[in-house]
Each structure stands twice: as C-alpha cells, then as structure tokens.
Amino acid sequence: MALTDKAIEQIRELIRTGALPPGSKLPPEAELAAQLGLSRNLAREAVKALAVARVLDVRRGDGTYVTSLQPSVLLEGLGGAVELLQSDATALVDLMEVRRLLEPAATALAATRISDDQLAEVKQHLDAMREARDDVERLNTHDAAFHRAIVSATDNETLLTLLEGISSRTLRARIWRGMADTHAAARTLVEHQAIFEALSARDPSLSQAAALLHVSHTEQWLREHLEAAAHLQTPSPSRTKRGPTMRGDIVG
C-alpha cells in the first residue's frame, strides 16, 4: 500500500471510530500530521484525496471539516462518472442492467410507503409526459421526475442517489430521442401508466412487475439500437471509411 493510501486510511479510521464525527473540524495540518505520525506533505495529500471523495470539505480561510457523510454527498460524483461512460456501448448496457436490478425493487418498496401527496406528484409528471409527446426535452424532464418521485417515496436516500447517478439525464434524453424516431415512445407512456396504477393500488408485486417490464423493454431497445449503430459504423467494401451514424445519436 502506498504511503498516501495509508495516510488516507488513518484519517478514515478517525472518522469511522467517531474521533472525527460528521461536521467536526480537523486539527491544523501540522498537528494532524504529528498525531498520525505522518509528514505534513502526506497529511496534505491525504486531505486533498478525501476532499475529492466528498469525505472532507476544505474551506479556504476557515479549515477542513468532515462532511455530513450523507449518501447524497458521498455518492455525488457517481452521476459525473456515468456521464463519462456515455460513449462506451458496453458500459451503457451494464448501467441499464444495474437499473433493471434496482429500480423494480425500489418501485415495490415505494408501493408500501408512498403517500397520497407523493402519488399525486407521480401522476402530475405522468400527465405532463402525455402532454409533451412531441417535445423530447420536456418528455425527458418529466420522465426523470416521474421515476425520482417514485424512488423518493422509499425514504431511502442511498437508493435514490444510486439510481439518480445511474439514470443520467444525458442517457435518458438520447433514449427518448431515439424512441421518438422509432415510434416506441407511445408504448413507453403506456408502461409508465401501468406503474402508476400499480402504485395507486399499493400493490408491491404488481408495481415491481410493471417497473421490470418497463426497464426491460428500454434495455432491450437500447441493446438493439447499439448493435444496429455498431453494424452501420463497421467498415465494409461498399461503405466509406466512416459509416453513417444512427438517427437519434444514441451512441454519440
């Protein structure tokens, strides 16, 4: 293990044991280094690394603090990492598989906990999606809000943060754009309606099944279109060096 990694682990241990609880201020750099038996340079590098990981918050002119350590803070970088995977077809399919594993279970849990107000919010976004059938940007916005409202009803912040990170706005927009081109958007709206009706019945099994059907259809659509795009871009004697790209820019 590198010396910097050891230094990072020592600070993490202080946080894990409660010696540095959430919101607490770290000792000055020289004092922290002496306390941990580190050089000031190693202590500084460890603090920088933990700040990047959202474990520490460096406030210029004030000091360094342990963050709230809430999932929304610690997992904040997940969405950004997902955005960097957008041009990798294998990674996109992997992300959709993870969504298929998590979202139906989250929807089932939401069915047991969702309030009338939360259900009304889900319906509001469903109605807005119907009204925005010809506007991909609005469809995308309300689609994301529809699913977020459902997962929010689980009262599980970690689950919400993970699913929001996986289901990036960029990927959703590209899928909606492509579905609109292939007339699959209408079927997707029907699937959203089925999810809403299952939630309205407070039926976890039906809610899970409806969500699984929806995500599975989206995953299947994505796989087919990524394969089609890869085929179009494969050089052949009858094509130019760079083949045509898919309408909808799904693999962009």
C-alpha positions as CSV (number, residue, x, y, z in Angstrom):
1,M,0.0,0.0,0.0
2,A,1.4,3.4,-0.9
3,L,2.2,5.9,1.9
4,T,-0.5,8.2,0.7
5,D,-3.1,5.4,0.8
6,K,-2.0,4.6,4.4
7,A,-2.4,8.2,5.4
8,I,-5.9,8.3,3.8
9,E,-6.8,5.1,5.7
10,Q,-5.6,6.6,9.0
11,I,-7.9,9.6,8.6
12,R,-10.8,7.4,7.5
13,E,-10.3,5.4,10.7
14,L,-10.6,8.5,12.8
15,I,-13.9,9.2,11.1
16,R,-15.1,5.6,11.4
17,T,-14.4,5.4,15.1
18,G,-16.1,8.8,15.8
19,A,-12.9,10.6,16.8
20,L,-13.8,12.9,13.9
21,P,-17.6,12.8,13.6
22,P,-19.6,14.4,10.8
23,G,-19.3,18.2,10.8
24,S,-16.2,18.2,13.0
25,K,-13.1,20.3,12.2
26,L,-9.8,18.6,11.6
27,P,-6.7,19.8,13.6
28,P,-4.3,22.1,11.8
29,E,-2.2,20.3,9.2
30,A,1.0,20.2,11.4
31,E,-1.0,18.9,14.4
32,L,-2.8,16.3,12.3
33,A,0.5,15.1,10.8
34,A,2.1,14.8,14.2
35,Q,-1.0,13.0,15.6
36,L,-0.9,10.4,12.8
37,G,2.9,10.1,12.6
38,L,3.0,11.5,9.1
39,S,4.9,14.1,7.2
40,R,3.0,17.3,6.6
41,N,3.2,16.5,2.8
42,L,1.5,13.1,3.3
43,A,-1.2,14.6,5.5
44,R,-1.9,17.3,2.9
45,E,-2.2,14.8,0.1
46,A,-4.5,12.6,2.2
47,V,-6.7,15.5,2.9
48,K,-6.9,16.5,-0.7
49,A,-7.8,13.0,-1.8
50,L,-10.6,12.8,0.9
51,A,-11.9,16.2,-0.2
52,V,-12.2,14.9,-3.8
53,A,-14.1,11.9,-2.4
54,R,-16.5,14.4,-0.6
55,V,-15.5,13.0,2.8
56,L,-13.8,16.2,3.8
57,D,-14.7,19.8,3.0
58,V,-11.8,22.2,2.7
59,R,-13.0,25.8,3.5
60,R,-10.4,28.4,2.5
61,G,-9.5,30.6,5.4
62,D,-11.5,28.5,7.8
63,G,-10.2,25.0,7.9
64,T,-11.1,21.4,6.9
65,Y,-14.3,19.7,8.1
66,V,-15.7,16.3,7.9
67,T,-18.8,16.5,5.7
68,S,-22.3,15.3,6.7
69,L,-21.3,11.8,5.2
70,Q,-24.8,11.5,3.8
71,P,-25.2,9.3,0.7
72,S,-26.2,12.3,-1.4
73,V,-22.8,13.9,-0.6
74,L,-20.6,10.8,-0.7
75,L,-22.1,9.5,-3.9
76,E,-22.4,12.9,-5.6
77,G,-19.7,12.0,-8.1
78,L,-21.4,8.9,-9.4
79,G,-23.5,10.8,-11.9
80,G,-20.5,12.6,-13.3
81,A,-18.7,9.3,-13.7
82,V,-21.7,7.8,-15.5
83,E,-21.7,10.8,-17.9
84,L,-18.1,9.9,-18.9
85,L,-19.2,6.4,-19.9
86,Q,-21.8,7.7,-22.4
87,S,-19.7,6.7,-25.5
88,D,-19.0,3.2,-24.3
89,A,-21.7,0.8,-25.5
90,T,-20.8,-2.0,-23.1
91,A,-20.9,0.4,-20.2
92,L,-24.3,1.7,-21.2
93,V,-25.7,-1.8,-21.3
94,D,-24.1,-2.6,-17.9
95,L,-25.7,0.6,-16.4
96,M,-29.1,-0.5,-17.8
97,E,-28.7,-3.9,-16.2
98,V,-28.0,-2.3,-12.8
99,R,-31.0,-0.2,-13.3
100,R,-33.1,-3.3,-14.1
101,L,-31.9,-4.9,-10.8
102,L,-32.5,-1.9,-8.6
103,E,-35.5,0.1,-9.9
104,P,-38.2,-2.6,-9.8
105,A,-37.3,-3.4,-6.2
106,A,-37.3,0.3,-5.4
107,T,-40.8,0.6,-7.0
108,A,-42.1,-2.3,-5.0
109,L,-40.8,-0.7,-1.8
110,A,-42.3,2.6,-2.8
111,A,-45.7,0.9,-3.2
112,T,-45.7,0.1,0.5
113,R,-44.7,3.6,1.6
114,I,-45.9,6.1,-0.9
115,S,-48.2,8.9,0.5
116,D,-51.2,10.4,-1.3
117,D,-49.2,13.6,-1.9
118,Q,-46.3,11.6,-3.4
119,L,-48.7,9.6,-5.6
120,A,-50.2,12.9,-6.8
121,E,-46.7,14.1,-7.7
122,V,-46.1,10.9,-9.8
123,K,-49.4,11.5,-11.6
124,Q,-48.5,15.1,-12.3
125,H,-45.4,14.1,-14.1
126,L,-47.2,11.3,-16.0
127,D,-49.8,13.8,-17.2
128,A,-47.0,16.2,-18.2
129,M,-45.3,13.4,-20.2
130,R,-48.5,12.8,-22.2
131,E,-48.9,16.5,-23.0
132,A,-45.3,16.7,-24.1
133,R,-45.4,13.8,-26.6
134,D,-43.7,15.8,-29.3
135,D,-41.2,17.6,-27.1
136,V,-38.3,15.3,-26.3
137,E,-36.7,17.7,-23.8
138,R,-39.9,18.0,-21.8
139,L,-40.6,14.3,-22.0
140,N,-37.1,13.6,-20.7
141,T,-37.5,16.1,-17.8
142,H,-40.8,14.7,-16.6
143,D,-39.7,11.1,-17.2
144,A,-36.7,11.6,-14.8
145,A,-39.0,13.4,-12.3
146,F,-41.6,10.6,-12.5
147,H,-39.0,8.0,-11.5
148,R,-37.4,10.2,-9.0
149,A,-40.7,10.8,-7.2
150,I,-41.3,7.1,-7.0
151,V,-37.9,6.3,-5.6
152,S,-38.1,9.3,-3.2
153,A,-41.2,7.6,-1.7
154,T,-39.0,4.7,-0.4
155,D,-37.4,7.2,2.0
156,N,-34.1,5.5,1.2
157,E,-31.6,8.2,0.3
158,T,-28.9,5.8,-0.7
159,L,-31.2,4.1,-3.1
160,L,-32.3,7.4,-4.5
161,T,-28.8,8.6,-5.0
162,L,-27.6,5.4,-6.7
163,L,-30.5,5.3,-9.1
164,E,-30.2,9.0,-10.0
165,G,-26.5,8.5,-10.7
166,I,-27.1,5.5,-12.9
167,S,-30.0,7.1,-14.8
168,S,-28.2,10.1,-16.1
169,R,-30.2,12.9,-17.9
170,T,-28.0,12.6,-21.0
171,L,-28.7,8.9,-21.4
172,R,-32.4,9.4,-20.8
173,A,-32.5,12.2,-23.4
174,R,-30.8,10.0,-26.0
175,I,-33.1,7.1,-25.4
176,W,-36.2,9.3,-25.7
177,R,-34.9,10.9,-28.8
178,G,-34.3,7.5,-30.4
179,M,-37.7,6.1,-29.2
180,A,-39.5,9.1,-30.8
181,D,-37.7,8.3,-34.1
182,T,-38.9,4.7,-33.9
183,H,-42.4,5.4,-32.6
184,A,-41.6,3.5,-29.3
185,A,-42.4,6.4,-27.1
186,A,-46.2,5.7,-27.1
187,R,-45.6,2.2,-25.7
188,T,-43.3,3.7,-23.0
189,L,-46.0,6.1,-21.9
190,V,-48.4,3.1,-21.5
191,E,-45.8,1.4,-19.3
192,H,-45.5,4.5,-17.1
193,Q,-49.3,4.4,-16.8
194,A,-49.1,0.8,-15.6
195,I,-46.5,1.7,-13.0
196,F,-48.7,4.5,-11.7
197,E,-51.8,2.3,-11.5
198,A,-49.9,-0.4,-9.6
199,L,-48.6,2.2,-7.1
200,S,-52.1,3.6,-6.7
201,A,-53.3,0.1,-5.7
202,R,-50.4,0.0,-3.2
203,D,-49.5,-3.4,-4.7
204,P,-45.8,-4.1,-4.3
205,S,-45.7,-7.2,-6.5
206,L,-47.6,-5.5,-9.3
207,S,-45.5,-2.4,-9.0
208,Q,-42.3,-4.4,-9.3
209,A,-43.6,-6.3,-12.3
210,A,-44.7,-3.1,-14.1
211,A,-41.3,-1.4,-13.4
212,L,-39.4,-4.5,-14.5
213,L,-41.4,-4.7,-17.8
214,H,-40.7,-1.0,-18.5
215,V,-36.9,-1.1,-17.7
216,S,-36.5,-4.4,-19.6
217,H,-38.2,-3.0,-22.7
218,T,-35.9,0.0,-22.5
219,E,-32.9,-2.2,-22.1
220,Q,-33.9,-4.3,-25.0
221,W,-34.4,-1.3,-27.2
222,L,-31.0,0.1,-26.2
223,R,-29.2,-3.2,-26.9
224,E,-30.9,-3.4,-30.4
225,H,-30.0,0.1,-31.4
226,L,-26.5,0.0,-30.1
227,E,-26.0,-3.2,-32.2
228,A,-27.5,-1.5,-35.2
229,A,-25.3,1.5,-34.8
230,A,-22.2,-0.7,-34.4
231,H,-23.2,-2.5,-37.6
232,L,-23.6,0.7,-39.5
233,Q,-20.2,2.0,-38.4
234,T,-18.4,-1.2,-39.3
235,P,-16.2,-0.5,-42.4
236,S,-17.1,-2.6,-45.4
237,P,-16.1,-2.5,-49.1
238,S,-19.3,-0.8,-50.0
239,R,-19.1,1.9,-47.4
240,T,-16.9,4.9,-46.9
241,K,-14.3,4.9,-44.2
242,R,-16.7,6.3,-41.7
243,G,-20.2,4.7,-41.9
244,P,-23.5,6.5,-41.2
245,T,-24.5,7.3,-37.7
246,M,-27.8,6.3,-36.2
247,R,-30.7,8.7,-36.2
248,G,-31.2,10.0,-32.7
249,D,-27.4,9.9,-31.9
250,I,-27.8,7.0,-29.5
251,V,-24.1,6.1,-29.3
252,G,-22.8,9.7,-29.7
